[in-house]
């Protein structure tokens, strides 16, 4: 306990963590970004785990139309980078760093829906 107290005191005095620079994992950082990158969550359009989601239903020229966000779980890093950097259609443009895009990519690739967790 005394060692922990000293480590915490040292961290407070120096402004650095005695246990390392990584406070959260890249997956956890990507998850946070996925839920709210710059004020707009990815989940309403792409689902909680990147599986795609229904955005809206409407009628156009007498036909029922569904607007869906695509399944992005199989998206490669370059495609993801291009999509978030430029936006397209209803997809907004985000101003994310390379580190943030890589963290999002890690989250999307490693995220599992609860029913897939037993695989």
C-alpha positions as CSV (number, residue, x, y, z in Angstrom):
1,X,0.0,0.0,0.0
2,X,2.9,2.3,0.8
3,X,4.3,1.8,-2.7
4,X,1.0,2.7,-4.3
5,X,0.8,5.9,-2.2
6,X,4.3,6.9,-3.2
7,X,3.5,6.2,-6.9
8,X,0.3,8.2,-6.7
9,X,2.1,11.1,-5.0
10,X,4.9,10.9,-7.6
11,X,2.3,11.0,-10.4
12,X,0.6,14.0,-8.8
13,X,3.8,15.9,-8.4
14,X,5.3,15.2,-11.8
15,X,2.0,15.1,-13.8
16,X,2.9,11.7,-15.2
17,X,1.5,8.3,-14.4
18,X,4.0,5.9,-12.8
19,X,2.3,2.9,-14.4
20,X,2.7,4.0,-18.0
21,X,1.4,6.3,-20.7
22,X,-1.5,4.2,-21.9
23,X,-4.5,4.9,-19.7
24,X,-7.0,3.2,-22.0
25,X,-6.5,0.6,-24.8
26,X,-6.8,1.5,-28.4
27,X,-10.1,-0.5,-28.5
28,X,-11.5,1.5,-25.6
29,X,-10.5,4.7,-27.3
30,X,-12.1,3.6,-30.5
31,X,-15.3,2.7,-28.7
32,X,-15.5,6.1,-27.1
33,X,-14.9,7.7,-30.6
34,X,-17.5,5.5,-32.2
35,X,-20.1,6.6,-29.6
36,X,-19.4,10.3,-30.0
37,X,-16.6,11.4,-32.4
38,X,-17.0,15.2,-32.5
39,X,-20.6,15.3,-31.3
40,X,-22.2,12.8,-33.7
41,X,-22.3,9.1,-32.9
42,X,-21.6,6.5,-35.5
43,X,-24.1,4.1,-33.8
44,X,-27.4,5.5,-35.0
45,X,-26.5,4.8,-38.7
46,X,-24.0,1.9,-38.4
47,X,-25.4,0.1,-35.3
48,X,-23.8,-0.5,-32.0
49,X,-21.2,-2.8,-33.4
50,X,-20.8,-1.6,-37.0
51,X,-23.5,-4.0,-38.4
52,X,-25.5,-1.3,-40.1
53,X,-28.8,0.2,-39.0
54,X,-32.1,1.7,-40.2
55,X,-31.8,5.5,-40.3
56,X,-35.3,6.4,-41.7
57,X,-38.3,5.1,-43.5
58,X,-40.2,7.4,-45.9
59,X,-42.4,7.4,-49.0
60,X,-41.1,8.7,-52.3
61,X,-43.2,8.6,-55.5
62,X,-45.7,6.3,-53.9
63,X,-43.0,3.8,-52.8
64,X,-41.8,2.9,-49.3
65,X,-38.1,3.6,-49.0
66,X,-35.6,2.7,-46.3
67,X,-32.4,4.7,-45.7
68,X,-29.9,2.4,-44.1
69,X,-26.4,2.9,-42.8
70,X,-24.1,0.2,-44.2
71,X,-22.4,-2.7,-42.4
72,X,-18.9,-1.4,-41.9
73,X,-17.4,-4.4,-40.0
74,X,-15.5,-5.6,-43.1
75,X,-14.3,-2.1,-44.1
76,X,-10.6,-1.8,-44.7
77,X,-8.6,1.0,-43.0
78,X,-8.1,3.1,-46.2
79,X,-11.9,3.0,-47.0
80,X,-12.7,4.0,-43.5
81,X,-10.1,6.8,-43.6
82,X,-11.6,8.1,-46.9
83,X,-15.2,7.8,-45.6
84,X,-14.7,9.8,-42.4
85,X,-12.4,12.3,-44.0
86,X,-14.6,13.3,-47.0
87,X,-18.1,12.3,-46.1
88,X,-20.6,11.2,-48.8
89,X,-24.3,11.5,-49.1
90,X,-25.7,11.6,-45.6
91,X,-22.4,10.5,-44.1
92,X,-20.9,13.6,-42.3
93,X,-17.2,14.5,-42.7
94,X,-15.2,14.2,-39.5
95,X,-11.9,15.8,-38.7
96,X,-10.2,12.9,-37.1
97,X,-6.5,12.3,-36.6
98,X,-4.8,9.2,-38.0
99,X,-4.6,7.9,-34.4
100,X,-8.3,8.4,-34.0
101,X,-9.1,6.7,-37.3
102,X,-6.9,3.7,-36.4
103,X,-8.6,3.5,-33.0
104,X,-12.1,3.5,-34.7
105,X,-10.9,0.8,-37.1
106,X,-9.7,-1.3,-34.2
107,X,-13.0,-1.0,-32.4
108,X,-15.1,-1.8,-35.5
109,X,-12.9,-4.8,-36.4
110,X,-12.9,-6.2,-32.9
111,X,-16.4,-5.3,-31.7
112,X,-18.9,-8.1,-31.4
113,X,-22.6,-8.1,-31.0
114,X,-23.7,-9.8,-27.8
115,X,-25.1,-12.8,-29.7
116,X,-21.7,-13.2,-31.5
117,X,-19.6,-13.2,-28.3
118,X,-19.8,-16.9,-28.0
119,X,-17.9,-17.6,-31.3
